[in-house]
Amino acid sequence: MCRVFTLTIVCATAIAVSSTSAQPVLSRYRGVTLGDPVQVVVDQLNVTSSDVKVVHERPTLIQRITWRPRRLISGTVVEPDSLGEMVLTFHLERLTSIAVIYDLDRTRGLTNADLHEAFTNTYGTSILVPTPTRTALTSRAEPEIIGRWDDTETLVLLWRESSTNRIKLTVTAIAADRATQEAIADSVRLEESEAPARDLARRANEEAALRARDEKSRSDNKAIFKP
């Protein structure tokens, strides 16, 4: 009886583990994962350190990489990629969000249902039910959310930009992205508070440079001037 009970527990655990492992990984996209260090992403996307741009240095470091898929390999044209551009944001050298813009030519004519079906294969069933593509009479002020997937740590949003009809995807680490946005806001406030002092210092440097130029001109001309 004990052996049967133990076997039942083991089987139930195996099923639970199998079910868990089958869940889609929301935090991963195109070989990179939220939380990856900068260097891991640089290596994965085959970019260089110079492609990592510093957005803000204070109060904490914010960096970005803008990545576009290569269209040529060894001079041979490859199949066009649906992805147009991917912007990866890092806070304290860890990946916190991925913003994707898909190529307009590669998504032209696709309905919301088409897109939802494609992403269901990757992320599973969306929380949102797809709706028909907006008509010309629909308000175009706000983007149209096509699909949403989330868990306790990650939020994935698929949406159509109303003004351009571009399809976009955002993959964010919920807590880390919130900290990133707060750090960006703090940096903006810091820059604004220091702006008057920077402007004053700039004007002082410019005036000092003008005085030095005028003094040099005076010295040079005095040496050669003849009445």
FIMAR-689464 format. One line per field, with one value per residue (C-alpha): x, y, z; residue number from 0; residue in three letters. Coordinates in Angstrom, 2 decimals, padded with zeros to 5 digits, m for minus. Layout:
<sites>
px c(X:...)
py c(Y:...)
pz c(Z:...)
k c(NUM:...)
r c(Ala:...)
</sites>
This chain:
<sites>
px c(000.00:002.85:004.57:001.38:000.97:004.62:004.29:001.17:003.00:005.96:003.70:001.74:004.99:006.29:003.08:003.25:006.89:006.09:003.16:005.29:008.13:005.65:004.62:005.86:008.82:007.49:010.78:012.69:012.76:015.09:017.66:017.88:016.18:015.10:017.71:020.62:023.80:024.78:027.70:025.55:023.15:026.03:027.42:024.03:023.06:026.60:026.91:029.86:030.36:030.06:026.46:025.62:024.52:024.41:021.03:021.54:024.49:022.97:021.56:021.89:023.10:020.58:021.80:020.22:020.97:019.12:019.33:018.18:018.41:021.05:019.67:022.82:024.98:028.24:026.75:023.74:020.25:018.35:014.63:013.27:012.81:009.47:011.33:012.29:013.94:014.46:015.34:016.72:016.90:019.22:019.18:022.30:023.62:020.68:018.09:014.74:012.68:012.53:010.58:010.02:008.82:007.90:008.61:005.60:005.88:006.03:002.86:000.82:m002.69:m002.43:m005.56:m005.56:m006.73:m003.79:m001.31:m002.95:m002.78:000.92:001.82:m000.35:002.11:004.86:003.17:000.00:m003.54:m003.74:m005.66:m007.28:m009.68:m008.65:m010.97:m011.39:m008.94:m010.12:m012.01:m011.35:m014.18:m012.50:m010.60:m006.90:m005.67:m004.59:m002.74:m004.87:m003.86:m004.05:m002.71:m001.52:000.40:001.73:002.82:004.05:007.31:006.81:004.34:004.10:001.94:001.24:m000.31:m001.06:m000.01:m003.08:m001.38:001.01:m000.58:002.77:002.77:004.77:005.61:006.91:008.42:009.09:010.25:007.48:009.43:012.73:011.05:009.25:012.63:014.03:011.26:011.75:015.51:014.87:012.48:015.04:017.72:015.49:014.73:018.43:019.36:016.64:017.73:021.36:020.54:020.81:024.24:025.43:024.20:025.95:029.20:028.90:028.46:031.40:033.61:032.54:033.28:036.67:037.50:036.55:038.71:041.64:041.20:041.02:044.09:046.07:045.02:046.08:049.46:050.14:049.08:050.95:054.18:053.92:051.91:053.58:051.99)
py c(000.00:002.33:001.62:002.39:005.69:006.63:005.77:007.93:010.90:010.45:010.30:013.36:015.26:014.24:015.42:018.73:019.27:018.38:020.79:023.56:023.04:023.20:026.72:029.35:031.47:035.02:036.67:035.34:036.82:036.20:034.44:037.06:036.92:039.66:039.93:039.09:041.16:043.62:041.51:038.39:040.33:041.86:038.38:036.87:039.59:039.78:043.52:045.52:047.40:050.65:049.70:049.99:053.59:055.30:057.01:058.20:057.85:059.30:058.46:054.95:053.67:053.29:051.80:050.84:048.71:049.18:046.02:045.28:041.86:041.49:041.21:039.71:036.75:036.36:038.37:036.08:037.52:035.77:035.54:038.89:039.07:040.20:042.07:045.61:046.89:045.82:048.24:046.69:048.72:047.95:049.20:048.63:046.55:044.08:043.76:045.10:045.58:044.71:046.88:045.41:047.13:044.77:045.53:047.27:045.42:042.05:042.73:044.56:043.12:040.91:041.06:041.09:037.47:036.54:038.15:036.71:033.22:033.60:034.72:032.08:029.51:031.26:032.56:030.51:031.86:035.62:037.21:039.48:038.20:039.49:042.03:043.00:045.54:049.09:050.90:054.45:055.64:054.25:056.69:056.60:058.42:055.33:052.16:049.04:046.19:042.92:040.48:040.34:037.65:037.93:036.12:037.36:038.70:039.47:041.41:040.92:043.26:043.03:046.13:048.00:051.65:053.53:056.34:054.17:050.70:049.33:046.20:046.40:044.09:044.92:042.41:043.85:042.61:044.15:045.07:045.83:048.00:049.96:050.62:051.62:054.15:055.61:055.88:057.66:060.09:060.76:061.39:063.86:065.72:065.78:067.17:069.82:070.91:071.22:072.96:076.57:075.89:074.20:077.12:079.60:077.62:077.40:081.16:081.78:079.48:081.18:084.62:083.45:082.07:085.40:087.34:085.00:085.43:089.20:089.31:087.18:089.42:092.47:090.94:089.87:093.17:095.26:093.53:094.40:097.61:100.65:104.10)
pz c(000.00:000.91:m002.40:m004.33:m002.48:m003.09:m006.79:m007.01:m005.47:m007.82:m010.88:m009.77:m009.22:m012.64:m014.29:m012.42:m013.42:m017.03:m017.05:m015.57:m018.04:m020.90:m019.97:m022.46:m021.36:m021.60:m020.67:m023.69:m027.19:m030.13:m027.96:m025.20:m021.81:m019.43:m016.70:m019.03:m018.47:m021.20:m022.38:m022.78:m025.02:m026.98:m027.67:m028.50:m030.99:m032.40:m031.86:m030.54:m027.30:m029.24:m030.05:m026.34:m025.82:m022.43:m022.00:m018.41:m016.06:m012.88:m010.45:m011.92:m015.27:m018.10:m021.43:m024.74:m027.77:m031.06:m033.15:m036.70:m038.35:m041.02:m044.54:m046.10:m045.11:m047.06:m049.90:m050.25:m049.88:m047.09:m046.53:m045.28:m041.53:m040.14:m037.43:m038.35:m035.19:m031.60:m028.79:m025.61:m022.40:m019.49:m015.90:m013.84:m016.79:m016.73:m019.49:m018.26:m021.42:m025.11:m027.57:m031.04:m034.19:m037.02:m040.66:m042.17:m045.49:m043.70:m041.68:m044.29:m044.58:m041.49:m039.34:m035.57:m035.63:m037.90:m035.54:m032.45:m033.97:m034.76:m031.25:m029.62:m030.96:m028.97:m025.84:m025.55:m025.35:m024.90:m022.04:m024.63:m027.28:m030.75:m032.31:m035.98:m037.34:m036.75:m039.47:m040.63:m038.37:m035.25:m033.05:m033.92:m030.83:m028.90:m029.92:m030.22:m027.92:m029.84:m027.29:m023.69:m021.85:m018.32:m015.21:m011.84:m013.31:m017.01:m019.17:m022.94:m025.02:m028.75:m030.25:m033.44:m033.68:m034.83:m036.76:m038.81:m038.59:m037.44:m035.29:m032.08:m029.21:m025.75:m023.34:m019.88:m016.52:m014.41:m011.25:m013.00:m015.64:m012.93:m011.29:m014.69:m015.31:m011.83:m012.47:m015.79:m014.10:m011.35:m013.96:m015.82:m012.59:m011.73:m015.13:m014.92:m011.43:m012.57:m015.84:m014.51:m013.00:m016.19:m018.28:m015.99:m016.19:m019.99:m020.34:m017.99:m020.07:m023.29:m021.85:m020.56:m024.03:m025.65:m023.18:m023.84:m027.59:m027.32:m025.05:m027.50:m030.39:m028.36:m027.52:m031.11:m032.63:m030.03:m030.95:m034.66:m034.64:m036.22:m036.30)
k c(0:1:2:3:4:5:6:7:8:9:10:11:12:13:14:15:16:17:18:19:20:21:22:23:24:25:26:27:28:29:30:31:32:33:34:35:36:37:38:39:40:41:42:43:44:45:46:47:48:49:50:51:52:53:54:55:56:57:58:59:60:61:62:63:64:65:66:67:68:69:70:71:72:73:74:75:76:77:78:79:80:81:82:83:84:85:86:87:88:89:90:91:92:93:94:95:96:97:98:99:100:101:102:103:104:105:106:107:108:109:110:111:112:113:114:115:116:117:118:119:120:121:122:123:124:125:126:127:128:129:130:131:132:133:134:135:136:137:138:139:140:141:142:143:144:145:146:147:148:149:150:151:152:153:154:155:156:157:158:159:160:161:162:163:164:165:166:167:168:169:170:171:172:173:174:175:176:177:178:179:180:181:182:183:184:185:186:187:188:189:190:191:192:193:194:195:196:197:198:199:200:201:202:203:204:205:206:207:208:209:210:211:212:213:214:215:216:217:218:219:220:221:222:223:224:225:226)
r c(Met:Cys:Arg:Val:Phe:Thr:Leu:Thr:Ile:Val:Cys:Ala:Thr:Ala:Ile:Ala:Val:Ser:Ser:Thr:Ser:Ala:Gln:Pro:Val:Leu:Ser:Arg:Tyr:Arg:Gly:Val:Thr:Leu:Gly:Asp:Pro:Val:Gln:Val:Val:Val:Asp:Gln:Leu:Asn:Val:Thr:Ser:Ser:Asp:Val:Lys:Val:Val:His:Glu:Arg:Pro:Thr:Leu:Ile:Gln:Arg:Ile:Thr:Trp:Arg:Pro:Arg:Arg:Leu:Ile:Ser:Gly:Thr:Val:Val:Glu:Pro:Asp:Ser:Leu:Gly:Glu:Met:Val:Leu:Thr:Phe:His:Leu:Glu:Arg:Leu:Thr:Ser:Ile:Ala:Val:Ile:Tyr:Asp:Leu:Asp:Arg:Thr:Arg:Gly:Leu:Thr:Asn:Ala:Asp:Leu:His:Glu:Ala:Phe:Thr:Asn:Thr:Tyr:Gly:Thr:Ser:Ile:Leu:Val:Pro:Thr:Pro:Thr:Arg:Thr:Ala:Leu:Thr:Ser:Arg:Ala:Glu:Pro:Glu:Ile:Ile:Gly:Arg:Trp:Asp:Asp:Thr:Glu:Thr:Leu:Val:Leu:Leu:Trp:Arg:Glu:Ser:Ser:Thr:Asn:Arg:Ile:Lys:Leu:Thr:Val:Thr:Ala:Ile:Ala:Ala:Asp:Arg:Ala:Thr:Gln:Glu:Ala:Ile:Ala:Asp:Ser:Val:Arg:Leu:Glu:Glu:Ser:Glu:Ala:Pro:Ala:Arg:Asp:Leu:Ala:Arg:Arg:Ala:Asn:Glu:Glu:Ala:Ala:Leu:Arg:Ala:Arg:Asp:Glu:Lys:Ser:Arg:Ser:Asp:Asn:Lys:Ala:Ile:Phe:Lys:Pro)
</sites>
